[in-house]
Amino acid sequence: MAVPKRKTSKARRDKRRSNSWKLSMPSFSKCTKCGGLKTPHRVCGNCGYYKGIQIVEKDA
């Protein structure tokens, strides 16, 4: 059976137990064309526009 050779310090133990390693929620911005929510620096999923230019053809 494995037995630790040294005591784990409180700082090391608490760093491991903290929630700092969890991913954060992605931020959202408003589309200038349709007003829908989208992730920044990405093509809008609703209308297909990026910076006022149509990138993806979307059906009406």
CHARMM internal coordinates of N, CA and C (Angstrom, degrees):
IC EDIT
DIST 1 N 1 CA 1.4377
DIST 1 CA 1 C 1.5298
ANGL 1 N 1 CA 1 C 109.06
DIST 1 C 2 N 1.3323
ANGL 1 CA 1 C 2 N 117.00
DIHE 1 N 1 CA 1 C 2 N 136.24
DIST 2 N 2 CA 1.4607
ANGL 1 C 2 N 2 CA 121.32
DIHE 1 CA 1 C 2 N 2 CA -177.84
DIST 2 CA 2 C 1.5249
ANGL 2 N 2 CA 2 C 110.57
DIHE 1 C 2 N 2 CA 2 C -77.40
DIST 2 C 3 N 1.3098
ANGL 2 CA 2 C 3 N 114.50
DIHE 2 N 2 CA 2 C 3 N 134.21
DIST 3 N 3 CA 1.4585
ANGL 2 C 3 N 3 CA 121.22
DIHE 2 CA 2 C 3 N 3 CA -179.94
DIST 3 CA 3 C 1.5246
ANGL 3 N 3 CA 3 C 107.20
DIHE 2 C 3 N 3 CA 3 C -127.72
DIST 3 C 4 N 1.3597
ANGL 3 CA 3 C 4 N 118.80
DIHE 3 N 3 CA 3 C 4 N 132.69
DIST 4 N 4 CA 1.4692
ANGL 3 C 4 N 4 CA 120.16
DIHE 3 CA 3 C 4 N 4 CA 179.43
DIST 4 CA 4 C 1.5249
ANGL 4 N 4 CA 4 C 111.58
DIHE 3 C 4 N 4 CA 4 C -65.14
DIST 4 C 5 N 1.3411
ANGL 4 CA 4 C 5 N 116.15
DIHE 4 N 4 CA 4 C 5 N 139.96
DIST 5 N 5 CA 1.4566
ANGL 4 C 5 N 5 CA 120.44
DIHE 4 CA 4 C 5 N 5 CA 179.19
DIST 5 CA 5 C 1.5253
ANGL 5 N 5 CA 5 C 111.70
DIHE 4 C 5 N 5 CA 5 C -81.18
DIST 5 C 6 N 1.3372
ANGL 5 CA 5 C 6 N 116.48
DIHE 5 N 5 CA 5 C 6 N -30.79
DIST 6 N 6 CA 1.4608
ANGL 5 C 6 N 6 CA 121.07
DIHE 5 CA 5 C 6 N 6 CA -178.21
DIST 6 CA 6 C 1.5282
ANGL 6 N 6 CA 6 C 110.33
DIHE 5 C 6 N 6 CA 6 C -127.97
DIST 6 C 7 N 1.3279
ANGL 6 CA 6 C 7 N 114.74
DIHE 6 N 6 CA 6 C 7 N 155.18
DIST 7 N 7 CA 1.4546
ANGL 6 C 7 N 7 CA 120.31
DIHE 6 CA 6 C 7 N 7 CA 176.90
DIST 7 CA 7 C 1.5352
ANGL 7 N 7 CA 7 C 109.09
DIHE 6 C 7 N 7 CA 7 C -73.24
DIST 7 C 8 N 1.3136
ANGL 7 CA 7 C 8 N 116.51
DIHE 7 N 7 CA 7 C 8 N 135.69
DIST 8 N 8 CA 1.4570
ANGL 7 C 8 N 8 CA 120.93
DIHE 7 CA 7 C 8 N 8 CA 175.89
DIST 8 CA 8 C 1.5179
ANGL 8 N 8 CA 8 C 108.59
DIHE 7 C 8 N 8 CA 8 C -78.11
DIST 8 C 9 N 1.3367
ANGL 8 CA 8 C 9 N 116.67
DIHE 8 N 8 CA 8 C 9 N 126.42
DIST 9 N 9 CA 1.4647
ANGL 8 C 9 N 9 CA 120.16
DIHE 8 CA 8 C 9 N 9 CA -177.40
DIST 9 CA 9 C 1.5231
ANGL 9 N 9 CA 9 C 110.92
DIHE 8 C 9 N 9 CA 9 C -69.24
DIST 9 C 10 N 1.3144
ANGL 9 CA 9 C 10 N 115.61
DIHE 9 N 9 CA 9 C 10 N 160.21
DIST 10 N 10 CA 1.4696
ANGL 9 C 10 N 10 CA 120.35
DIHE 9 CA 9 C 10 N 10 CA -179.57
DIST 10 CA 10 C 1.5197
ANGL 10 N 10 CA 10 C 111.18
DIHE 9 C 10 N 10 CA 10 C -63.59
DIST 10 C 11 N 1.3294
ANGL 10 CA 10 C 11 N 116.78
DIHE 10 N 10 CA 10 C 11 N -37.66
DIST 11 N 11 CA 1.4696
ANGL 10 C 11 N 11 CA 120.46
DIHE 10 CA 10 C 11 N 11 CA -179.51
DIST 11 CA 11 C 1.5266
ANGL 11 N 11 CA 11 C 110.67
DIHE 10 C 11 N 11 CA 11 C -65.48
DIST 11 C 12 N 1.3069
ANGL 11 CA 11 C 12 N 116.99
DIHE 11 N 11 CA 11 C 12 N -44.08
DIST 12 N 12 CA 1.4686
ANGL 11 C 12 N 12 CA 121.25
DIHE 11 CA 11 C 12 N 12 CA -179.85
DIST 12 CA 12 C 1.5334
ANGL 12 N 12 CA 12 C 110.82
DIHE 11 C 12 N 12 CA 12 C -65.75
DIST 12 C 13 N 1.3394
ANGL 12 CA 12 C 13 N 115.37
DIHE 12 N 12 CA 12 C 13 N -42.84
DIST 13 N 13 CA 1.4558
ANGL 12 C 13 N 13 CA 120.75
DIHE 12 CA 12 C 13 N 13 CA 178.80
DIST 13 CA 13 C 1.5286
ANGL 13 N 13 CA 13 C 111.08
DIHE 12 C 13 N 13 CA 13 C -62.82
DIST 13 C 14 N 1.3348
ANGL 13 CA 13 C 14 N 116.65
DIHE 13 N 13 CA 13 C 14 N -45.47
DIST 14 N 14 CA 1.4547
ANGL 13 C 14 N 14 CA 120.70
DIHE 13 CA 13 C 14 N 14 CA -177.38
DIST 14 CA 14 C 1.5238
ANGL 14 N 14 CA 14 C 112.37
DIHE 13 C 14 N 14 CA 14 C -70.64
DIST 14 C 15 N 1.3464
ANGL 14 CA 14 C 15 N 118.45
DIHE 14 N 14 CA 14 C 15 N -32.09
DIST 15 N 15 CA 1.4724
ANGL 14 C 15 N 15 CA 120.83
DIHE 14 CA 14 C 15 N 15 CA 174.85
DIST 15 CA 15 C 1.5160
ANGL 15 N 15 CA 15 C 110.46
DIHE 14 C 15 N 15 CA 15 C -62.64
DIST 15 C 16 N 1.2913
ANGL 15 CA 15 C 16 N 116.23
DIHE 15 N 15 CA 15 C 16 N -40.44
DIST 16 N 16 CA 1.4638
ANGL 15 C 16 N 16 CA 121.08
DIHE 15 CA 15 C 16 N 16 CA 179.68
DIST 16 CA 16 C 1.5289
ANGL 16 N 16 CA 16 C 110.99
DIHE 15 C 16 N 16 CA 16 C -67.57
DIST 16 C 17 N 1.3202
ANGL 16 CA 16 C 17 N 117.33
DIHE 16 N 16 CA 16 C 17 N -38.18
DIST 17 N 17 CA 1.4616
ANGL 16 C 17 N 17 CA 121.58
DIHE 16 CA 16 C 17 N 17 CA -177.13
DIST 17 CA 17 C 1.5242
ANGL 17 N 17 CA 17 C 113.61
DIHE 16 C 17 N 17 CA 17 C -82.02
DIST 17 C 18 N 1.3330
ANGL 17 CA 17 C 18 N 117.32
DIHE 17 N 17 CA 17 C 18 N -12.86
DIST 18 N 18 CA 1.4645
ANGL 17 C 18 N 18 CA 119.82
DIHE 17 CA 17 C 18 N 18 CA -176.70
DIST 18 CA 18 C 1.5224
ANGL 18 N 18 CA 18 C 110.78
DIHE 17 C 18 N 18 CA 18 C -70.59
DIST 18 C 19 N 1.3181
ANGL 18 CA 18 C 19 N 115.72
DIHE 18 N 18 CA 18 C 19 N 166.20
DIST 19 N 19 CA 1.4595
ANGL 18 C 19 N 19 CA 121.59
DIHE 18 CA 18 C 19 N 19 CA -179.47
DIST 19 CA 19 C 1.5165
ANGL 19 N 19 CA 19 C 112.04
DIHE 18 C 19 N 19 CA 19 C -97.48
DIST 19 C 20 N 1.3333
ANGL 19 CA 19 C 20 N 118.24
DIHE 19 N 19 CA 19 C 20 N 19.90
DIST 20 N 20 CA 1.4625
ANGL 19 C 20 N 20 CA 120.63
DIHE 19 CA 19 C 20 N 20 CA -176.81
DIST 20 CA 20 C 1.5248
ANGL 20 N 20 CA 20 C 112.56
DIHE 19 C 20 N 20 CA 20 C -71.89
DIST 20 C 21 N 1.3098
ANGL 20 CA 20 C 21 N 118.40
DIHE 20 N 20 CA 20 C 21 N -16.96
DIST 21 N 21 CA 1.4641
ANGL 20 C 21 N 21 CA 120.97
DIHE 20 CA 20 C 21 N 21 CA -177.85
DIST 21 CA 21 C 1.5141
ANGL 21 N 21 CA 21 C 112.83
DIHE 20 C 21 N 21 CA 21 C -85.69
DIST 21 C 22 N 1.3363
ANGL 21 CA 21 C 22 N 117.64
DIHE 21 N 21 CA 21 C 22 N -10.25
DIST 22 N 22 CA 1.4563
ANGL 21 C 22 N 22 CA 120.10
DIHE 21 CA 21 C 22 N 22 CA -177.62
DIST 22 CA 22 C 1.5199
ANGL 22 N 22 CA 22 C 111.00
DIHE 21 C 22 N 22 CA 22 C -73.68
DIST 22 C 23 N 1.3219
ANGL 22 CA 22 C 23 N 116.40
DIHE 22 N 22 CA 22 C 23 N 148.20
DIST 23 N 23 CA 1.4553
ANGL 22 C 23 N 23 CA 121.79
DIHE 22 CA 22 C 23 N 23 CA 179.36
DIST 23 CA 23 C 1.5226
ANGL 23 N 23 CA 23 C 109.77
DIHE 22 C 23 N 23 CA 23 C -74.30
DIST 23 C 24 N 1.3303
ANGL 23 CA 23 C 24 N 115.42
DIHE 23 N 23 CA 23 C 24 N 146.55
DIST 24 N 24 CA 1.4502
ANGL 23 C 24 N 24 CA 119.94
DIHE 23 CA 23 C 24 N 24 CA 178.03
DIST 24 CA 24 C 1.5272
ANGL 24 N 24 CA 24 C 110.11
DIHE 23 C 24 N 24 CA 24 C -92.11
DIST 24 C 25 N 1.3062
ANGL 24 CA 24 C 25 N 115.85
DIHE 24 N 24 CA 24 C 25 N 160.28
DIST 25 N 25 CA 1.4598
ANGL 24 C 25 N 25 CA 122.04
DIHE 24 CA 24 C 25 N 25 CA 180.00
DIST 25 CA 25 C 1.5294
ANGL 25 N 25 CA 25 C 109.29
DIHE 24 C 25 N 25 CA 25 C -69.25
DIST 25 C 26 N 1.3458
ANGL 25 CA 25 C 26 N 118.76
DIHE 25 N 25 CA 25 C 26 N 136.35
DIST 26 N 26 CA 1.4707
ANGL 25 C 26 N 26 CA 119.19
DIHE 25 CA 25 C 26 N 26 CA 179.54
DIST 26 CA 26 C 1.5291
ANGL 26 N 26 CA 26 C 110.88
DIHE 25 C 26 N 26 CA 26 C -68.13
DIST 26 C 27 N 1.3264
ANGL 26 CA 26 C 27 N 115.44
DIHE 26 N 26 CA 26 C 27 N 147.55
DIST 27 N 27 CA 1.4581
ANGL 26 C 27 N 27 CA 119.40
DIHE 26 CA 26 C 27 N 27 CA 179.63
DIST 27 CA 27 C 1.5283
ANGL 27 N 27 CA 27 C 109.84
DIHE 26 C 27 N 27 CA 27 C -81.07
DIST 27 C 28 N 1.3099
ANGL 27 CA 27 C 28 N 116.40
DIHE 27 N 27 CA 27 C 28 N 155.37
DIST 28 N 28 CA 1.4553
ANGL 27 C 28 N 28 CA 122.09
DIHE 27 CA 27 C 28 N 28 CA -179.79
DIST 28 CA 28 C 1.5168
ANGL 28 N 28 CA 28 C 109.35
DIHE 27 C 28 N 28 CA 28 C -123.68
DIST 28 C 29 N 1.3331
ANGL 28 CA 28 C 29 N 115.96
DIHE 28 N 28 CA 28 C 29 N 149.39
DIST 29 N 29 CA 1.4524
ANGL 28 C 29 N 29 CA 121.70
DIHE 28 CA 28 C 29 N 29 CA 173.89
DIST 29 CA 29 C 1.5138
ANGL 29 N 29 CA 29 C 108.62
DIHE 28 C 29 N 29 CA 29 C -128.58
DIST 29 C 30 N 1.3167
ANGL 29 CA 29 C 30 N 115.48
DIHE 29 N 29 CA 29 C 30 N 164.22
DIST 30 N 30 CA 1.4586
ANGL 29 C 30 N 30 CA 120.92
DIHE 29 CA 29 C 30 N 30 CA -177.62
DIST 30 CA 30 C 1.5226
ANGL 30 N 30 CA 30 C 109.22
DIHE 29 C 30 N 30 CA 30 C -90.76
DIST 30 C 31 N 1.3246
ANGL 30 CA 30 C 31 N 116.70
DIHE 30 N 30 CA 30 C 31 N 135.72
DIST 31 N 31 CA 1.4615
ANGL 30 C 31 N 31 CA 121.78
DIHE 30 CA 30 C 31 N 31 CA 176.67
DIST 31 CA 31 C 1.5265
ANGL 31 N 31 CA 31 C 108.91
DIHE 30 C 31 N 31 CA 31 C -70.62
DIST 31 C 32 N 1.3384
ANGL 31 CA 31 C 32 N 116.73
DIHE 31 N 31 CA 31 C 32 N 134.79
DIST 32 N 32 CA 1.4618
ANGL 31 C 32 N 32 CA 120.36
DIHE 31 CA 31 C 32 N 32 CA -178.68
DIST 32 CA 32 C 1.5234
ANGL 32 N 32 CA 32 C 111.79
DIHE 31 C 32 N 32 CA 32 C -73.31
DIST 32 C 33 N 1.3099
ANGL 32 CA 32 C 33 N 117.53
DIHE 32 N 32 CA 32 C 33 N -24.67
DIST 33 N 33 CA 1.4657
ANGL 32 C 33 N 33 CA 121.59
DIHE 32 CA 32 C 33 N 33 CA -176.92
DIST 33 CA 33 C 1.5303
ANGL 33 N 33 CA 33 C 111.88
DIHE 32 C 33 N 33 CA 33 C -85.60
DIST 33 C 34 N 1.3318
ANGL 33 CA 33 C 34 N 117.52
DIHE 33 N 33 CA 33 C 34 N -55.53
DIST 34 N 34 CA 1.4661
ANGL 33 C 34 N 34 CA 120.38
DIHE 33 CA 33 C 34 N 34 CA -173.46
DIST 34 CA 34 C 1.5319
ANGL 34 N 34 CA 34 C 113.07
DIHE 33 C 34 N 34 CA 34 C -106.50
DIST 34 C 35 N 1.3243
ANGL 34 CA 34 C 35 N 117.99
DIHE 34 N 34 CA 34 C 35 N -15.81
DIST 35 N 35 CA 1.4583
ANGL 34 C 35 N 35 CA 120.77
DIHE 34 CA 34 C 35 N 35 CA 179.11
DIST 35 CA 35 C 1.5168
ANGL 35 N 35 CA 35 C 113.84
DIHE 34 C 35 N 35 CA 35 C 85.54
DIST 35 C 36 N 1.3349
ANGL 35 CA 35 C 36 N 117.81
DIHE 35 N 35 CA 35 C 36 N 3.60
DIST 36 N 36 CA 1.4614
ANGL 35 C 36 N 36 CA 120.99
DIHE 35 CA 35 C 36 N 36 CA 179.07
DIST 36 CA 36 C 1.5140
ANGL 36 N 36 CA 36 C 111.88
DIHE 35 C 36 N 36 CA 36 C -77.38
DIST 36 C 37 N 1.3228
ANGL 36 CA 36 C 37 N 116.23
DIHE 36 N 36 CA 36 C 37 N 162.18
DIST 37 N 37 CA 1.4600
ANGL 36 C 37 N 37 CA 120.76
DIHE 36 CA 36 C 37 N 37 CA 178.47
DIST 37 CA 37 C 1.5196
ANGL 37 N 37 CA 37 C 110.31
DIHE 36 C 37 N 37 CA 37 C -80.45
DIST 37 C 38 N 1.3324
ANGL 37 CA 37 C 38 N 116.12
DIHE 37 N 37 CA 37 C 38 N 138.84
DIST 38 N 38 CA 1.4610
ANGL 37 C 38 N 38 CA 122.35
DIHE 37 CA 37 C 38 N 38 CA 177.63
DIST 38 CA 38 C 1.5149
ANGL 38 N 38 CA 38 C 108.55
DIHE 37 C 38 N 38 CA 38 C -149.79
DIST 38 C 39 N 1.3225
ANGL 38 CA 38 C 39 N 116.57
DIHE 38 N 38 CA 38 C 39 N 161.36
DIST 39 N 39 CA 1.4574
ANGL 38 C 39 N 39 CA 119.96
DIHE 38 CA 38 C 39 N 39 CA 175.65
DIST 39 CA 39 C 1.5222
ANGL 39 N 39 CA 39 C 108.75
DIHE 38 C 39 N 39 CA 39 C -78.30
DIST 39 C 40 N 1.3326
ANGL 39 CA 39 C 40 N 118.96
DIHE 39 N 39 CA 39 C 40 N 145.38
DIST 40 N 40 CA 1.4521
ANGL 39 C 40 N 40 CA 121.09
DIHE 39 CA 39 C 40 N 40 CA -176.81
DIST 40 CA 40 C 1.5317
ANGL 40 N 40 CA 40 C 112.18
DIHE 39 C 40 N 40 CA 40 C -63.08
DIST 40 C 41 N 1.3276
ANGL 40 CA 40 C 41 N 115.98
DIHE 40 N 40 CA 40 C 41 N 147.05
DIST 41 N 41 CA 1.4640
ANGL 40 C 41 N 41 CA 124.48
DIHE 40 CA 40 C 41 N 41 CA 177.84
DIST 41 CA 41 C 1.5219
ANGL 41 N 41 CA 41 C 112.53
DIHE 40 C 41 N 41 CA 41 C 63.44
DIST 41 C 42 N 1.3165
ANGL 41 CA 41 C 42 N 117.32
DIHE 41 N 41 CA 41 C 42 N 30.28
DIST 42 N 42 CA 1.4635
ANGL 41 C 42 N 42 CA 122.58
DIHE 41 CA 41 C 42 N 42 CA 177.64
DIST 42 CA 42 C 1.5227
ANGL 42 N 42 CA 42 C 108.72
DIHE 41 C 42 N 42 CA 42 C -131.96
DIST 42 C 43 N 1.3332
ANGL 42 CA 42 C 43 N 115.65
DIHE 42 N 42 CA 42 C 43 N 157.71
DIST 43 N 43 CA 1.4549
ANGL 42 C 43 N 43 CA 121.32
DIHE 42 CA 42 C 43 N 43 CA 175.50
DIST 43 CA 43 C 1.5274
ANGL 43 N 43 CA 43 C 108.42
DIHE 42 C 43 N 43 CA 43 C -69.32
DIST 43 C 44 N 1.3337
ANGL 43 CA 43 C 44 N 116.31
DIHE 43 N 43 CA 43 C 44 N 140.53
DIST 44 N 44 CA 1.4648
ANGL 43 C 44 N 44 CA 120.98
DIHE 43 CA 43 C 44 N 44 CA 179.55
DIST 44 CA 44 C 1.5204
ANGL 44 N 44 CA 44 C 109.17
DIHE 43 C 44 N 44 CA 44 C -68.67
DIST 44 C 45 N 1.3175
ANGL 44 CA 44 C 45 N 116.47
DIHE 44 N 44 CA 44 C 45 N 133.31
DIST 45 N 45 CA 1.4558
ANGL 44 C 45 N 45 CA 121.25
DIHE 44 CA 44 C 45 N 45 CA 179.94
DIST 45 CA 45 C 1.5148
ANGL 45 N 45 CA 45 C 113.07
DIHE 44 C 45 N 45 CA 45 C -75.98
DIST 45 C 46 N 1.3412
ANGL 45 CA 45 C 46 N 116.99
DIHE 45 N 45 CA 45 C 46 N -22.23
DIST 46 N 46 CA 1.4649
ANGL 45 C 46 N 46 CA 120.31
DIHE 45 CA 45 C 46 N 46 CA -178.48
DIST 46 CA 46 C 1.5262
ANGL 46 N 46 CA 46 C 111.77
DIHE 45 C 46 N 46 CA 46 C -80.49
DIST 46 C 47 N 1.3371
ANGL 46 CA 46 C 47 N 117.00
DIHE 46 N 46 CA 46 C 47 N -50.06
DIST 47 N 47 CA 1.4650
ANGL 46 C 47 N 47 CA 119.79
DIHE 46 CA 46 C 47 N 47 CA -172.78
DIST 47 CA 47 C 1.5240
ANGL 47 N 47 CA 47 C 113.80
DIHE 46 C 47 N 47 CA 47 C -110.76
DIST 47 C 48 N 1.3244
ANGL 47 CA 47 C 48 N 119.05
DIHE 47 N 47 CA 47 C 48 N -17.88
DIST 48 N 48 CA 1.4576
ANGL 47 C 48 N 48 CA 121.45
DIHE 47 CA 47 C 48 N 48 CA 178.57
DIST 48 CA 48 C 1.5192
ANGL 48 N 48 CA 48 C 114.26
DIHE 47 C 48 N 48 CA 48 C 84.01
DIST 48 C 49 N 1.3368
ANGL 48 CA 48 C 49 N 117.93
DIHE 48 N 48 CA 48 C 49 N 15.32
DIST 49 N 49 CA 1.4615
ANGL 48 C 49 N 49 CA 121.48
DIHE 48 CA 48 C 49 N 49 CA -179.33
DIST 49 CA 49 C 1.5202
ANGL 49 N 49 CA 49 C 110.45
DIHE 48 C 49 N 49 CA 49 C -99.74
DIST 49 C 50 N 1.3463
ANGL 49 CA 49 C 50 N 115.72
DIHE 49 N 49 CA 49 C 50 N 150.79
DIST 50 N 50 CA 1.4605
ANGL 49 C 50 N 50 CA 122.49
DIHE 49 CA 49 C 50 N 50 CA 173.66
DIST 50 CA 50 C 1.5188
ANGL 50 N 50 CA 50 C 107.23
DIHE 49 C 50 N 50 CA 50 C -141.70
DIST 50 C 51 N 1.3109
ANGL 50 CA 50 C 51 N 117.60
DIHE 50 N 50 CA 50 C 51 N 119.93
DIST 51 N 51 CA 1.4689
ANGL 50 C 51 N 51 CA 124.65
DIHE 50 CA 50 C 51 N 51 CA -177.81
DIST 51 CA 51 C 1.5255
ANGL 51 N 51 CA 51 C 111.68
DIHE 50 C 51 N 51 CA 51 C 54.29
DIST 51 C 52 N 1.3174
ANGL 51 CA 51 C 52 N 117.15
DIHE 51 N 51 CA 51 C 52 N 39.62
DIST 52 N 52 CA 1.4553
ANGL 51 C 52 N 52 CA 121.27
DIHE 51 CA 51 C 52 N 52 CA 175.88
DIST 52 CA 52 C 1.5235
ANGL 52 N 52 CA 52 C 114.81
DIHE 51 C 52 N 52 CA 52 C 81.03
DIST 52 C 53 N 1.3245
ANGL 52 CA 52 C 53 N 118.29
DIHE 52 N 52 CA 52 C 53 N 1.79
DIST 53 N 53 CA 1.4616
ANGL 52 C 53 N 53 CA 122.32
DIHE 52 CA 52 C 53 N 53 CA 179.85
DIST 53 CA 53 C 1.5207
ANGL 53 N 53 CA 53 C 108.28
DIHE 52 C 53 N 53 CA 53 C -113.61
DIST 53 C 54 N 1.3425
ANGL 53 CA 53 C 54 N 116.19
DIHE 53 N 53 CA 53 C 54 N 134.52
DIST 54 N 54 CA 1.4639
ANGL 53 C 54 N 54 CA 119.46
DIHE 53 CA 53 C 54 N 54 CA -179.81
DIST 54 CA 54 C 1.5295
ANGL 54 N 54 CA 54 C 108.27
DIHE 53 C 54 N 54 CA 54 C -77.37
DIST 54 C 55 N 1.3136
ANGL 54 CA 54 C 55 N 115.25
DIHE 54 N 54 CA 54 C 55 N 121.65
DIST 55 N 55 CA 1.4636
ANGL 54 C 55 N 55 CA 122.49
DIHE 54 CA 54 C 55 N 55 CA -178.24
DIST 55 CA 55 C 1.5298
ANGL 55 N 55 CA 55 C 109.84
DIHE 54 C 55 N 55 CA 55 C -103.28
DIST 55 C 56 N 1.3334
ANGL 55 CA 55 C 56 N 116.68
DIHE 55 N 55 CA 55 C 56 N -44.66
DIST 56 N 56 CA 1.4561
ANGL 55 C 56 N 56 CA 122.02
DIHE 55 CA 55 C 56 N 56 CA -176.07
DIST 56 CA 56 C 1.5229
ANGL 56 N 56 CA 56 C 108.19
DIHE 55 C 56 N 56 CA 56 C -117.64
DIST 56 C 57 N 1.3366
ANGL 56 CA 56 C 57 N 115.51
DIHE 56 N 56 CA 56 C 57 N 133.43
DIST 57 N 57 CA 1.4645
ANGL 56 C 57 N 57 CA 120.08
DIHE 56 CA 56 C 57 N 57 CA 176.73
DIST 57 CA 57 C 1.5244
ANGL 57 N 57 CA 57 C 108.83
DIHE 56 C 57 N 57 CA 57 C -75.82
DIST 57 C 58 N 1.3383
ANGL 57 CA 57 C 58 N 115.78
DIHE 57 N 57 CA 57 C 58 N 126.20
DIST 58 N 58 CA 1.4623
ANGL 57 C 58 N 58 CA 121.39
DIHE 57 CA 57 C 58 N 58 CA 178.16
DIST 58 CA 58 C 1.5132
ANGL 58 N 58 CA 58 C 109.13
DIHE 57 C 58 N 58 CA 58 C -118.51
DIST 58 C 59 N 1.3415
ANGL 58 CA 58 C 59 N 117.01
DIHE 58 N 58 CA 58 C 59 N 141.87
DIST 59 N 59 CA 1.4572
ANGL 58 C 59 N 59 CA 120.86
DIHE 58 CA 58 C 59 N 59 CA 175.93
DIST 59 CA 59 C 1.5253
ANGL 59 N 59 CA 59 C 109.84
DIHE 58 C 59 N 59 CA 59 C -77.22
DIST 59 C 60 N 1.3093
ANGL 59 CA 59 C 60 N 115.76
DIHE 59 N 59 CA 59 C 60 N 146.68
DIST 60 N 60 CA 1.4704
ANGL 59 C 60 N 60 CA 120.56
DIHE 59 CA 59 C 60 N 60 CA -177.53
DIST 60 CA 60 C 1.5134
ANGL 60 N 60 CA 60 C 112.54
DIHE 59 C 60 N 60 CA 60 C -75.55
END
COOR INIT
IC SEED 1 N 1 CA 1 C
IC BUILD
